């Protein structure tokens, strides 16, 4: 039973990882926009580096989504968990 509880916690932590990726993307775009505003001549290079960085951040998001789907497949059905809880209460 502890194994399934840890799986459920892992899936929820992966959702937090996706939230962190969204925050990271916002910070990256903010920094790039600031850099382009300060040095308009370098806008093309800054934009290229920003897109590469966003691609790496987005790949982390996709990997966390994939791992969460794999872990969700390992969780038992809700009915089975409820039966175990009912037997533990009795």
N, C-alpha and C positions, 0 to 999 in steps of 0.2 A: 504494500500500500504506500510505503514511503517513496518507492520508485516512481509511482504514478504522480504523487504530489510534487516530486522534484521535476518531473517532465512538464507538469502544468506551470510550475514556476519558471522553467527555462523558456517556455513559449511566451510567457508574459514579459520576460526580460528581453526577448528578441523584439517585441513590439516597442520597448523603450529604446532599443538600438536604432530602430527605424525612425523614431522621433528625434533622436540625436543626429541622425544623418540629415534630416530636414533642417535642423538648426545649423548644422555645419554648412549646408548649401547656402543658407541665407547669409551667413557670415562671409563666405567666399565671394558671393556676388556683391555684398556691401563693400568688401575690400577692393574688388576689381573696379567697381563704380567710382570709389574714391580715387583710386590710382589713375583712372582715365580722366577724371575731372581735374586732377592736378597736373597731369602730363598728357595732353591730348595727342601729341605726336606718337606716343607709345601705345595708343589705344589698341591697335591691331595685335601687338605682342601680348599685352595684358589680357586681351580677350581670349587669345589662343591658350594661354596658361590657365585661365579661369575654366575654359571648357574641358581641358585635360583633367584638372582637379575635380570638376563636377562629375566627370565620367568615373573617376575612381570612387568618389563618394556614392554615386548611384550604384556602382557595382557592389559595394558593401551592403546597400539596401536590398538589392536583388538577392544576394547570398543569404542575408538574414531571413528574407521571405521564404526562400527555398528551404532553409533549415527548419523554419517554423512549420512549414507544411509537412516535412518529414517527421518532425516530432509529434505533430497533431495526429498523424497516422499511427503512431505508437501508443497513443492514449486509449484506454478502454472505453467501451460504450457507456453512456450515462446510466443506463439501467443496471449494469454490472456494478458500478460504483455505489449506486443507491442501495443495492442488495447487500453489499459488504458493510455499508454504514448501518443499515437496519439490523444486521446480525451482530454487529459490534455493540449496538445499544442494548439489545436484549440480554 
